[in-house]
Amino acid sequence: MLHQHTLDQLRSLRLDGMIAALNDSATQAAAEGLPFEQRLALLVQRELDWREGKRVARLLKSAKLKVSSACVEDIDWRASRALDRHLITALAQGDWIRHGRNLILTGATGCGKTWLACALAQQAARQGFSVLYTRATRLLQELQVAHGDGSFTRRLAQLARLDVLVLDDLAIAPITALERQDLLELLDDRVGSRSTLITSQLPTDAMHQWLAEPTIADAIMDRLRHGAHIIELKGESLRRDPPQG
């Protein structure tokens, strides 16, 4: 049993993982009989695992996912949804994020777009990427307010640093001229360097008409579709069933 003074010193150094390991009878049993170097390596590994777990927990909390329980392991692969298992599996590896590519999920209401977006966003956070979920209309409204209080530039910079920005239900409501411009600014800061995950009831071909103003619409759609993975979800509404991917 370690002297309390030693535990206090470890606590002052914020080595909580080591403290947990030293207080864990299973770890103590596993370390018995090991040379000093191996016991030390075991403690260091527990500290690293502890810190990584805390980091992932922080990332998941700051992501503010609408469906926090959604995860790729629970995806519903029923044939009627036309999900490409190979593509989803590849997306779960995170290379689309490392390469700054976008992901667009389209389909009718209730087909599981938000759930799947949250599952992929949760997977990204578990891999150490910074993530934020927001409804598209809410973010555009927030940016309008930011124009008024002088925080617009700072907020855009914050959003530009996110590895994954989830814009849920894009094009669910009419868009104003100022919102169009803000959306263009938002996407322009991220294109090619950060990933944006879009869900929408509209197929991508119909988004141009929703954006209305041809010149800005061309610019927005170019940035949205640049190197993007586009998945069209099919099938009946899942809301009559237990929540699944």
N, C-alpha and C positions, 0 to 999 in steps of 0.2 A: 504494500500500500504506500503510495507516494506521500511524502510529507505535504501538508496543506500549503506550506510556503512555496513549494515547487509548482503546485497547481496555480497558485496566485500569480506567480511569475509568468507562467504560460498564458494565463488569462490577460495579463497586462500587455503581453505581446500579441494578443488576439489570435492565438493558436488554438482556436476552439475545436478544430478537427482532432488535434493531438490530445486535447483534454478528453474528448468523447472516446477516443480510442483507448486511452489509459484507464478510463472508467468502464470500459466494455470488457466484461469477463471473457467473452469469446475471443476477442483480440489478444487479451493477456494469455489465454490458454494457447493460442496459435503461436505466440512469440516465445513461449517457454522453450528453453534449450537452444534457441537460435543464437548465433554469434551477434555481438553488439552491432556490427554494420548492418546486418539483416533486420534486427529489431528497429534500428533507426530508420532504415529504408521503409519499413512497414508503417511507422508513425508518420513519416513525411508523405507517403502515398495517401494515408487517411486524411491528412491535412489538405492535400491537393483535391481529393474527392469531395471533401466538405466544402471547400471554397467554390468548386465548380457547381455543386448542388445549390449553393446560395446564389451564385450568379444566375443560373438558369431560373431559379425562383423569382429573382428580381426582374429578369427579362419577361417572364410570363405575366407577372403582375403589371408591368408597365405596358404590355401589349394590349390590355383591356379588351380581350377577345369576347365577342358576344356570346359564343358558345365555348366556354372554357374547357368543357369536357371532351370536345371533339378531338380525335386523334386519328392518324392515318391507319393505325392498327384496326380501327373499327369501321373502315369504309365499307359501304354496302356495294357489292360488285354485281348485283342482279343484272342480267343481260339487257333488260329493257332500258337501262340508263345509258348504255353505249359508252361506258367508261373504258378507256384504254389502260389496262393494268400496267403495261410496260411503261407508258408515259408517266402515270402517277407514281410508279415506283422510282422512276428516274428523277421526277420532281422532288420526291422525298429525300433524295440524296443531297439536294441543295445546290447543285451546280448552276441552276438557272439564276440563283441569287448571287453566286460568286461571279457570274458573268454579266450581272446587271440586266437580266432579261425580264420582261413583263409576263404576266399570266392573266388571261381574260377568261372568266367563266360566264357563260350565257345560258339562258334557259327560262322556262316558264316559272311563275311563282310556285313555291313549295317543292321544287325539284331537288333541293339540297345544295344550292350554290353557296349560301352563307356557311353552312356546316362544313362543306369541303374546303372553303377558303380558310375557316378557322382551324381546321385540321392541319392544313399545310402551313399555316402561320405558326401554329403551336410547334410543329416539327422544326420550323426554322429557328424558333426561340430555343428549343432543346439543343440545337446545334450551335448556339452561341450568337445568332444574329439578332440585332435589334429590330423590333416589330411594333407596329401600331395599327390597331383596327379602328375604323371610324365609318359611319355612314357618310356617303359622298355629299348628300344634301347638308348634313350637319357641318362638315368641314368647310364647305363653300360659304355657309352662313357665318362660321367662325372667322373666316378670312375677311369677309365683309366688315365685321366688327373691328378686326385688326387694322383695317384701313383707317377707321375713325380714331382709334386710340394710339396710333403710331407704332404698333407692334408688328405690322405686316412683314416687313423685311426680316425681322428677327424670327418670326414664326416660320417663314419660308425656309430660312436657314436651318432651323431645327428639323423640319420635315425632310429637307434634302439630305440630312445625315443618317436618316433611318435606312437600315438595310432593306426592310420590307414595309411598304405602306399598303394597307388593305383598304380599298375604297369600295364599300358595299353599296349595292343598289344604285349604281351610277345610271343616270338618265331616267329615274323614276318620276321626276317632276320637271316642268319647263325650266330652262336655264336663262338667266339674264345676261346682258352684255358684259357686265362686270364679272360675273361668275365665269363666263367663258374665258375672259382674259386671265383670271386667277388660276383657272384650271390649266391653261397653257403655261403660265409661269411655273406652276407646281411641277408639271410633267417635264418641262424643259430643264429644270434643275436636276432631274433624276435620270433622264434618258441616257442609256449606255453605261451608267455607273451604279445606279441603285434600282431595285426591283419594285414595281407597283403591281399589286394584285387587284384586279377589277372584277366585280360581279355586276351583272346587268340582265334585266329581262329582255333587252333589245339585242339582237344579233349585231355584230360589228358593222355590217353593211348599212344598218338603219341608224347608227349613231351619228353619221354625217348629217342626216336630215334633222335629227334632234338638236344638233349644235347650230343649225340654221345658217349662220354666217359663213359663206363658202371658204373664204381665205383662212380664217381662224380654224374652221372645222378641218381643213386640209392639214394645217400645222398640228392640231391636237391629235388627229387620227394617225398622222405619220409617227408621232412620238409614242402613242399608245401601242401601235402595231409593230413598231421597230423590233425585230427579233423576238416577237412575243409568241408564247404558246397560247393557242386558242382552243378552249374545250367547250363544246355545246352539250349541256346535260339534257337528257331526254327522259321520257317516262312520266307516269302520273305523280301527283303530289304525294310526298312522303309524310305530310303532316297528319294523315289519318293513321299512320303507323307510329310505333315508338321511334323517337329521334335517332336517326342513323345517318351515315354518310352516303 
